[in-house]
Amino acid sequence: MNDKKKLANIFLLSSIAVFLICHIFATQNLVIYILQKVSEAAVVGGFADWFAVSALFRHPLGLKIPHTNIIENNRQKLIDSISKTVSDTWLSKTYLTVQINNINPTDIILNLSKKQRHINSLKNFIRKYILKILAFTYTKQFDSVLQKYVDTYIYKLNLYDFFQKNAKNFFESNLYQELYNSISTKIKHYITNINNKTICELIIKEIDTNVETKLSQTLKNIVDKKLDSIIENLCDFLELLIEYNADTISNYIENFIESYKNKTISKDIIITLLEGFNIIDKKALLQDLIEQLKSLILEIKQNKTNKIRLSIKNYATNQIYENQTKIHSYIIEFLYSILNQNIDKFKNYIVKYLDNENASRKIAKWINWFIDSDILSEFYKQNEFNIKMLISIKIQKSIKNAIIQNKSLITNKINFDKNFNYIYNYLINQLLQHKNEFNNFVKKKLIYIMKQNHYLIGKTVKQYLNNLQHEQLINQIESKVGNDLQYIRINGSIVGSIIGFVIAIASLIIKKI
């Protein structure tokens, strides 16, 4: 720019020099006259353009003339205008969207993948950060982060709806048939080779606690709800027994009195005399004793606080709880005996059932029915938290075990390089197979990011320009458009001299006329 500025200054100074010489040596010479007019117009044009150009950046000759030093006086307007032009016109959302849509992300990645140095850089980068991640997996912080993310994902799911929606498709797929064949083969092999005693012990072990719980609940139910009913039914039975056996009871009491009389002579004499004088009516006495016995039984039945009834209930309760262990042992022994006698039949039945060609469909149908049933729905509602917690724990353990088991694939450089090549080739093949989907995905994401952050373009330009000192701003503008501005000055001198020449010729013509 300095060269062009010097050239413009030379044009202006040359015009001034010619103008002064022509006025000092003023003659009637035609050429001098024309040069005088030409230089005069060139000086006016050149000086006017110099003033105009200088007024953009500073006060000409240091004189604070109005409407000069335009850039400094309108700095903020200029900065706002530039940032707006860059943001809304030069780099508008529409323009950038078109440019993003013109790129081909797949080709860019494939071109980079052809260069070994990029592959090596990627490999080293991945291995470096995988080692850092691997070290992180042994910390309590990783356990906390893993638990947080797994729990967040699991507890958001409705597992029942998920299984219900996907069960039918799964059971109709080839995967289910393959899984069934694999599992049934293992089950048949296991059942065929396992010892009968072991099976019995396993089954008894599984049901033992359940039997104990159910037995305890049953006995408690008997004590709390059934024992009173049993006592009342027993009283009803005793009443009927007495009624239907009144004669037998009378004979027994009469025999008891005769036996009592025969024990001593004095008792015999006294009782015989009482009977002789009708003081004791044996039949009436027998009838009264039977009625008293009935009343006693009725009192026991109707009055729950009766001492005899309470004694019977306490005795029965104690007997039930004292014999609970014996009852439990008897039930377990009985079940063990039944299982032991029928275990071979049971094993053969399972093997034949699994070999049946319709077995897989029947099992699938049964599982589907069970999934759709209220039984599973209610079970899931009651145990949803525990189920999700169990699944979450299993997933966390599986992830940690997978990391530990595959540690050597990362820490051993040879293994890592080998597996990296498999992964790398797989990714490249997948990229080629899904080129259009990948390109569209990347473009959409880039366009979305650009639109979300587009305001930063104008903000960044404005911030950069605001941080510049005035002289820095002037220098940057002059460095970009200074040459064109100096050409304006040069053109002003040339155009002025041409106009001066035209004026001189026109003046001479007018004078001759």
C-alpha positions as CSV (number, residue, x, y, z in Angstrom):
1,M,0.0,0.0,0.0
2,N,2.9,2.4,0.7
3,D,4.1,2.2,-2.9
4,K,0.6,3.2,-4.2
5,K,0.4,6.0,-1.6
6,K,3.8,7.3,-2.8
7,L,2.7,7.1,-6.4
8,A,-0.5,9.1,-5.5
9,N,1.5,11.7,-3.6
10,I,3.9,12.0,-6.6
11,F,0.9,12.6,-8.9
12,L,-0.4,15.3,-6.6
13,L,3.0,17.0,-6.0
14,S,3.8,16.9,-9.7
15,S,0.5,18.6,-10.5
16,I,1.2,21.3,-7.9
17,A,4.8,21.8,-9.3
18,V,3.6,22.1,-12.9
19,F,0.8,24.5,-11.8
20,L,3.3,26.8,-9.9
21,I,5.8,26.8,-12.8
22,C,3.1,27.7,-15.3
23,H,2.0,30.6,-13.1
24,I,5.6,31.8,-12.5
25,F,6.5,31.8,-16.2
26,A,3.1,32.9,-17.4
27,T,3.2,33.7,-21.2
28,Q,0.9,33.9,-24.1
29,N,2.2,30.5,-25.2
30,L,-0.6,28.2,-26.1
31,V,1.1,25.1,-24.6
32,I,1.9,26.9,-21.3
33,Y,-1.8,28.0,-21.2
34,I,-3.1,24.5,-21.7
35,L,-0.6,23.1,-19.1
36,Q,-1.6,25.7,-16.6
37,K,-5.3,24.7,-16.9
38,V,-4.5,21.0,-16.9
39,S,-2.3,21.2,-13.8
40,E,-4.8,23.5,-12.0
41,A,-7.6,20.9,-12.5
42,A,-5.3,18.0,-11.6
43,V,-4.3,19.8,-8.3
44,V,-8.0,20.4,-7.5
45,G,-9.0,16.8,-8.3
46,G,-6.0,15.2,-6.6
47,F,-6.3,17.3,-3.5
48,A,-10.1,16.8,-3.2
49,D,-9.7,13.0,-3.4
50,W,-6.8,13.1,-0.9
51,F,-9.0,15.0,1.5
52,A,-11.9,12.5,0.9
53,V,-9.7,9.5,1.5
54,S,-7.9,10.9,4.5
55,A,-11.2,12.0,6.0
56,L,-12.2,8.3,6.2
57,F,-9.4,7.4,8.6
58,R,-8.3,10.7,10.4
59,H,-8.7,14.5,10.5
60,P,-6.8,15.8,7.4
61,L,-3.8,18.0,8.4
62,G,-5.0,17.5,12.0
63,L,-7.9,19.9,11.5
64,K,-11.1,18.7,13.2
65,I,-13.3,19.6,10.3
66,P,-16.9,18.3,10.5
67,H,-17.6,14.9,8.8
68,T,-14.0,13.9,8.9
69,N,-12.3,10.9,10.7
70,I,-15.4,9.0,9.7
71,I,-14.4,5.5,10.8
72,E,-13.5,6.5,14.3
73,N,-16.7,8.7,14.7
74,N,-18.8,5.8,13.4
75,R,-16.8,2.9,14.9
76,Q,-19.6,1.1,16.6
77,K,-22.0,1.5,13.7
78,L,-19.3,0.2,11.4
79,I,-18.6,-2.8,13.7
80,D,-22.3,-3.6,14.0
81,S,-22.7,-3.4,10.3
82,I,-19.7,-5.6,9.6
83,S,-20.8,-8.3,12.1
84,K,-24.3,-8.2,10.8
85,T,-23.1,-8.5,7.2
86,V,-20.8,-11.4,8.0
87,S,-23.5,-13.2,10.1
88,D,-26.6,-12.5,8.0
89,T,-25.2,-12.3,4.5
90,W,-21.8,-13.7,3.9
91,L,-22.2,-16.6,6.4
92,S,-25.9,-16.7,6.7
93,K,-27.7,-19.9,7.9
94,T,-29.0,-20.6,4.4
95,Y,-25.5,-20.2,2.9
96,L,-23.9,-22.4,5.5
97,T,-26.6,-25.0,5.2
98,V,-26.0,-25.2,1.4
99,Q,-22.2,-25.6,2.0
100,I,-22.7,-28.3,4.7
101,N,-25.0,-30.2,2.3
102,N,-22.3,-30.0,-0.4
103,I,-19.8,-31.9,1.8
104,N,-19.4,-35.7,1.8
105,P,-18.4,-36.9,5.3
106,T,-17.9,-40.5,4.2
107,D,-15.4,-39.5,1.5
108,I,-13.5,-37.3,4.0
109,I,-13.2,-40.2,6.4
110,L,-12.3,-42.7,3.7
111,N,-9.6,-40.4,2.4
112,L,-8.2,-40.0,5.9
113,S,-8.3,-43.7,6.4
114,K,-6.1,-44.4,3.4
115,K,-3.1,-42.7,5.1
116,Q,-1.3,-44.9,7.6
117,R,-0.2,-42.1,9.8
118,H,-3.9,-41.2,10.5
119,I,-4.7,-44.8,11.2
120,N,-1.7,-45.0,13.6
121,S,-2.7,-41.8,15.3
122,L,-6.3,-43.0,15.7
123,K,-5.0,-46.4,17.1
124,N,-2.7,-44.7,19.6
125,F,-5.4,-42.2,20.6
126,I,-8.0,-44.9,21.2
127,R,-5.6,-47.2,23.1
128,K,-4.3,-44.3,25.3
129,Y,-7.8,-43.4,26.4
130,I,-9.1,-46.9,26.7
131,L,-6.2,-47.6,29.1
132,K,-7.3,-44.5,31.1
133,I,-10.9,-45.7,31.1
134,L,-9.7,-49.2,32.1
135,A,-7.8,-47.7,35.1
136,F,-10.9,-45.7,36.0
137,T,-13.1,-48.9,36.1
138,Y,-11.2,-50.1,39.2
139,T,-12.2,-47.0,41.2
140,K,-15.2,-46.5,43.5
141,Q,-16.1,-43.5,41.4
142,F,-16.6,-45.8,38.3
143,D,-18.9,-48.1,40.4
144,S,-20.9,-45.1,41.4
145,V,-21.2,-43.7,37.8
146,L,-22.0,-47.2,36.4
147,Q,-24.7,-47.7,39.0
148,K,-26.2,-44.3,38.4
149,Y,-26.5,-44.7,34.6
150,V,-27.6,-48.4,34.7
151,D,-30.2,-47.6,37.4
152,T,-31.4,-44.5,35.6
153,Y,-31.9,-46.6,32.4
154,I,-33.5,-49.6,34.1
155,Y,-35.8,-47.8,36.4
156,K,-37.3,-45.8,33.5
157,L,-38.2,-49.0,31.6
158,N,-41.5,-50.8,32.0
159,L,-40.2,-54.3,31.8
160,Y,-43.6,-55.9,31.8
161,D,-44.8,-53.9,28.8
162,F,-41.4,-54.6,27.1
163,F,-41.7,-58.3,27.5
164,Q,-45.3,-58.3,26.6
165,K,-44.8,-56.4,23.3
166,N,-41.7,-58.4,22.2
167,A,-42.5,-61.9,23.5
168,K,-44.7,-62.9,20.5
169,N,-42.1,-61.8,17.9
170,F,-39.4,-63.5,19.8
171,F,-41.2,-66.9,20.1
172,E,-42.0,-66.8,16.4
173,S,-38.3,-66.2,15.4
174,N,-35.6,-68.7,14.5
175,L,-33.6,-67.4,17.5
176,Y,-36.2,-68.9,19.9
177,Q,-36.1,-72.3,18.1
178,E,-32.2,-72.3,18.2
179,L,-32.3,-71.2,21.9
180,Y,-34.9,-73.9,22.7
181,N,-32.8,-76.6,20.9
182,S,-29.7,-75.6,22.8
183,I,-31.3,-75.4,26.2
184,S,-33.4,-78.6,25.8
185,T,-30.2,-80.5,24.8
186,K,-28.4,-79.3,27.9
187,I,-31.4,-80.1,30.1
188,K,-31.8,-83.6,28.7
189,H,-28.1,-84.3,29.2
190,Y,-28.2,-82.9,32.7
191,I,-31.3,-84.9,33.7
192,T,-30.1,-88.1,32.2
193,N,-26.7,-88.0,34.1
194,I,-27.7,-86.5,37.4
195,N,-28.0,-88.8,40.4
196,N,-31.6,-89.4,41.6
197,K,-30.6,-88.7,45.2
198,T,-29.1,-85.4,44.2
199,I,-32.3,-84.4,42.3
200,C,-34.5,-85.3,45.3
201,E,-32.2,-83.3,47.7
202,L,-32.2,-80.3,45.3
203,I,-36.0,-80.3,45.1
204,I,-36.5,-80.9,48.8
205,K,-34.0,-78.1,49.5
206,E,-36.0,-75.7,47.3
207,I,-39.3,-76.5,48.8
208,D,-38.2,-77.1,52.4
209,T,-38.4,-73.4,53.4
210,N,-41.7,-73.0,51.6
211,V,-43.1,-76.0,53.4
212,E,-41.9,-74.7,56.7
213,T,-43.4,-71.3,56.0
214,K,-46.8,-72.7,54.8
215,L,-46.9,-75.1,57.7
216,S,-46.3,-72.4,60.2
217,Q,-49.0,-70.3,58.6
218,T,-51.4,-73.2,58.5
219,L,-50.9,-74.0,62.2
220,K,-51.2,-70.4,63.2
221,N,-54.4,-70.2,61.2
222,I,-55.7,-73.3,63.0
223,V,-54.9,-71.7,66.4
224,D,-56.2,-68.3,65.6
225,K,-59.4,-69.2,63.6
226,K,-60.1,-72.9,63.6
227,L,-59.5,-74.0,67.2
228,D,-62.6,-72.3,68.6
229,S,-64.7,-73.8,65.8
230,I,-63.2,-77.2,66.5
231,I,-64.1,-77.0,70.2
232,E,-67.7,-75.8,69.4
233,N,-68.1,-78.7,67.0
234,L,-66.7,-81.1,69.6
235,C,-69.3,-79.8,72.1
236,D,-72.1,-80.4,69.6
237,F,-70.8,-83.9,69.1
238,L,-70.7,-84.6,72.8
239,E,-74.3,-83.3,73.2
240,L,-75.5,-85.7,70.5
241,L,-73.4,-88.5,72.1
242,I,-75.0,-88.0,75.5
243,E,-78.5,-87.8,74.0
244,Y,-78.1,-91.0,72.0
245,N,-76.4,-92.8,74.8
246,A,-78.4,-91.6,77.8
247,D,-79.3,-95.2,78.9
248,T,-75.7,-96.3,78.7
249,I,-74.6,-93.3,80.7
250,S,-77.3,-94.0,83.3
251,N,-76.2,-97.6,83.7
252,Y,-72.6,-96.5,84.1
253,I,-73.6,-94.0,86.9
254,E,-75.8,-96.6,88.6
255,N,-73.0,-99.2,88.5
256,F,-70.6,-96.5,89.9
257,I,-73.1,-95.9,92.9
258,E,-73.3,-99.6,93.5
259,S,-69.6,-99.9,93.4
260,Y,-69.3,-97.0,95.8
261,K,-71.8,-98.6,98.2
262,N,-69.9,-101.9,98.3
263,K,-66.6,-100.3,99.3
264,T,-67.6,-100.1,103.0
265,I,-70.5,-101.4,105.2
266,S,-71.3,-98.0,106.5
267,K,-71.6,-96.5,103.1
268,D,-73.8,-99.4,102.0
269,I,-76.1,-99.0,105.0
270,I,-76.5,-95.2,104.7
271,I,-77.2,-95.2,101.0
272,T,-79.7,-98.2,101.4
273,L,-81.6,-96.3,104.1
274,L,-81.7,-93.1,102.1
275,E,-83.1,-95.1,99.2
276,G,-85.6,-96.8,101.5
277,F,-87.0,-93.6,102.8
278,N,-87.1,-92.1,99.2
279,I,-84.6,-89.4,100.2
280,I,-82.5,-90.4,97.2
281,D,-84.3,-91.1,94.0
282,K,-81.8,-92.9,91.9
283,K,-83.5,-92.4,88.6
284,A,-84.1,-88.7,89.2
285,L,-80.5,-88.4,90.3
286,L,-79.2,-90.1,87.2
287,Q,-81.4,-87.8,85.0
288,D,-80.2,-84.7,86.9
289,L,-76.5,-85.7,86.4
290,I,-77.1,-86.1,82.7
291,E,-78.7,-82.7,82.4
292,Q,-75.9,-81.1,84.4
293,L,-73.4,-82.7,82.1
294,K,-75.3,-81.3,79.1
295,S,-75.4,-77.8,80.7
296,L,-71.7,-78.0,81.3
297,I,-71.0,-78.9,77.7
298,L,-73.3,-76.1,76.5
299,E,-71.5,-73.6,78.8
300,I,-68.1,-74.7,77.3
301,K,-69.5,-74.2,73.8
302,Q,-71.1,-70.8,74.2
303,N,-68.7,-69.1,76.7
304,K,-65.3,-68.5,75.2
305,T,-63.9,-67.5,78.6
306,N,-65.0,-70.8,80.2
307,K,-62.0,-72.2,82.2
308,I,-62.5,-75.7,80.8
309,R,-62.7,-74.3,77.3
310,L,-59.6,-72.2,77.8
311,S,-57.7,-75.2,79.3
312,I,-58.6,-77.3,76.3
313,K,-57.5,-74.5,73.9
314,N,-54.2,-73.9,75.7
315,Y,-53.5,-77.6,75.7
316,A,-54.3,-78.0,72.0
317,T,-52.2,-74.9,71.1
318,N,-49.2,-76.2,73.1
319,Q,-49.5,-79.6,71.4
320,I,-49.7,-78.0,67.9
321,Y,-46.6,-75.9,68.4
322,E,-44.6,-78.6,70.3
323,N,-45.2,-81.0,67.4
324,Q,-44.6,-78.5,64.6
325,T,-41.0,-79.8,64.0
326,K,-42.3,-83.4,64.0
327,I,-45.1,-82.5,61.5
328,H,-42.6,-80.6,59.3
329,S,-40.1,-83.6,59.3
330,Y,-43.0,-86.0,58.5
331,I,-44.1,-83.9,55.5
332,I,-40.5,-83.6,54.2
333,E,-39.9,-87.3,54.6
334,F,-43.2,-88.1,52.9
335,L,-42.3,-85.8,50.0
336,Y,-38.8,-87.2,49.7
337,S,-40.3,-90.8,49.6
338,I,-42.8,-89.8,46.9
339,L,-40.0,-88.1,44.8
340,N,-37.6,-91.0,45.2
341,Q,-40.2,-93.5,44.0
342,N,-41.2,-91.5,41.0
343,I,-38.0,-89.7,40.0
344,D,-37.2,-92.0,37.1
345,K,-40.7,-91.6,35.7
346,F,-40.4,-87.9,36.1
347,K,-37.0,-87.7,34.3
348,N,-38.3,-89.9,31.4
349,Y,-41.4,-87.8,31.1
350,I,-39.3,-84.5,30.8
351,V,-36.9,-86.0,28.2
352,K,-39.8,-87.3,26.1
353,Y,-41.7,-84.0,26.4
354,L,-38.7,-82.0,25.3
355,D,-38.2,-84.3,22.3
356,N,-41.8,-83.8,21.2
357,E,-41.8,-81.7,18.0
358,N,-44.7,-79.6,19.4
359,A,-43.0,-79.0,22.7
360,S,-41.3,-75.7,21.8
361,R,-44.6,-74.3,20.5
362,K,-46.5,-75.4,23.6
363,I,-43.9,-73.9,25.9
364,A,-43.9,-70.7,23.9
365,K,-47.7,-70.6,24.0
366,W,-47.7,-71.3,27.8
367,I,-45.1,-68.5,28.4
368,N,-47.1,-66.1,26.3
369,W,-50.2,-66.9,28.2
370,F,-48.3,-66.5,31.5
371,I,-46.9,-63.1,30.3
372,D,-50.4,-61.9,29.4
373,S,-52.0,-63.2,32.6
374,D,-53.0,-61.1,35.6
375,I,-50.8,-63.4,37.7
376,L,-47.6,-62.0,36.2
377,S,-48.9,-58.5,36.0
378,E,-49.7,-58.5,39.7
379,F,-46.5,-60.2,40.5
380,Y,-44.6,-57.5,38.5
381,K,-46.4,-54.7,40.2
382,Q,-45.7,-56.1,43.7
383,N,-42.0,-56.8,42.9
384,E,-41.1,-54.2,40.3
385,F,-38.5,-52.5,42.4
386,N,-36.8,-55.7,43.5
387,I,-36.9,-57.1,39.9
388,K,-35.3,-53.9,38.5
389,M,-32.7,-53.8,41.3
390,L,-31.8,-57.4,40.6
391,I,-31.4,-56.8,36.8
392,S,-29.4,-53.6,37.5
393,I,-27.0,-55.5,39.7
394,K,-26.6,-58.3,37.2
395,I,-25.9,-55.8,34.3
396,Q,-23.3,-54.0,36.5
397,K,-21.6,-57.2,37.4
398,S,-21.7,-58.4,33.7
399,I,-20.1,-55.1,32.5
400,K,-17.3,-55.3,35.2
401,N,-16.7,-59.0,34.4
402,A,-16.5,-58.3,30.7
403,I,-13.9,-55.5,31.4
404,I,-11.8,-57.8,33.6
405,Q,-12.0,-60.7,31.2
406,N,-11.0,-58.6,28.2
407,K,-8.4,-56.6,29.9
408,S,-5.6,-58.4,28.1
409,L,-7.0,-57.4,24.7
410,I,-6.2,-53.8,25.6
411,T,-3.1,-54.0,27.8
412,N,-1.3,-56.4,25.4
413,K,-0.3,-54.3,22.4
414,I,-0.2,-57.2,20.0
415,N,-3.7,-58.3,20.9
416,F,-4.9,-54.7,20.7
417,D,-3.4,-54.1,17.3
418,K,-4.9,-57.4,16.0
419,N,-8.4,-56.6,17.4
420,F,-8.1,-53.0,16.3
421,N,-7.7,-54.1,12.7
422,Y,-10.8,-56.2,12.9
423,I,-12.8,-53.4,14.4
424,Y,-11.4,-50.8,12.0
425,N,-12.2,-53.0,8.9
426,Y,-15.6,-53.7,10.3
427,L,-16.3,-50.0,10.8
428,I,-15.1,-49.1,7.3
429,N,-17.3,-51.8,5.8
430,Q,-20.3,-50.6,7.8
431,L,-19.6,-47.0,6.7
432,L,-19.6,-48.1,3.0
433,Q,-22.8,-50.1,3.4
434,H,-24.6,-47.2,5.1
435,K,-22.9,-44.3,3.3
436,N,-26.1,-42.3,2.6
437,E,-27.5,-42.8,6.2
438,F,-24.2,-41.8,7.7
439,N,-23.9,-38.7,5.5
440,N,-27.4,-37.6,6.2
441,F,-26.9,-38.1,9.9
442,V,-23.7,-36.1,10.0
443,K,-25.1,-33.3,7.9
444,K,-28.3,-33.1,10.0
445,K,-26.2,-32.9,13.2
446,L,-23.8,-30.3,11.7
447,I,-26.7,-28.2,10.5
448,Y,-28.4,-28.5,13.8
449,I,-25.2,-27.5,15.7
450,M,-24.6,-24.6,13.2
451,K,-28.1,-23.2,13.7
452,Q,-28.0,-23.5,17.4
453,N,-24.6,-21.6,17.5
454,H,-25.0,-19.4,14.5
455,Y,-25.3,-16.3,16.7
456,L,-21.6,-16.8,17.7
457,I,-20.4,-15.8,14.3
458,G,-21.6,-12.2,14.6
459,K,-20.8,-12.1,18.3
460,T,-17.2,-13.3,17.6
461,V,-16.7,-10.7,14.8
462,K,-18.1,-7.9,17.0
463,Q,-16.0,-9.0,20.0
464,Y,-12.8,-9.1,17.9
465,L,-13.4,-5.7,16.3
466,N,-14.3,-4.1,19.7
467,N,-11.0,-5.4,21.2
468,L,-9.0,-3.7,18.4
469,Q,-7.4,-0.3,19.1
470,H,-8.4,2.5,16.7
471,E,-5.0,2.5,15.0
472,Q,-5.1,-1.3,14.6
473,L,-8.6,-1.1,13.1
474,I,-7.4,1.7,10.7
475,N,-4.3,-0.3,9.7
476,Q,-6.3,-3.5,9.0
477,I,-8.8,-1.5,6.8
478,E,-6.1,0.3,5.0
479,S,-4.2,-3.0,4.5
480,K,-7.2,-4.4,2.7
481,V,-8.6,-1.5,0.8
482,G,-5.7,1.1,0.9
483,N,-4.5,0.4,-2.6
484,D,-7.9,1.0,-4.1
485,L,-8.2,4.2,-2.1
486,Q,-4.8,5.4,-3.4
487,Y,-5.9,4.6,-6.9
488,I,-8.9,6.9,-6.3
489,R,-6.4,9.7,-5.6
490,I,-4.4,8.9,-8.7
491,N,-7.6,8.7,-10.8
492,G,-8.7,12.0,-9.3
493,S,-5.5,13.8,-10.5
494,I,-5.7,12.1,-14.0
495,V,-9.4,12.8,-14.4
496,G,-8.9,16.4,-13.2
497,S,-6.1,17.0,-15.7
498,I,-8.2,15.6,-18.5
499,I,-11.1,17.9,-17.5
500,G,-8.6,20.8,-17.2
501,F,-7.4,20.1,-20.8
502,V,-11.0,20.0,-22.0
503,I,-11.7,23.3,-20.2
504,A,-8.6,25.0,-21.7
505,I,-9.5,23.9,-25.3
506,A,-13.1,25.0,-24.7
507,S,-11.8,28.4,-23.4
508,L,-9.6,29.0,-26.4
509,I,-12.4,28.1,-28.8
510,I,-14.8,30.5,-27.0
511,K,-12.2,33.4,-27.1
512,K,-11.6,33.0,-30.9
513,I,-15.4,33.0,-31.5
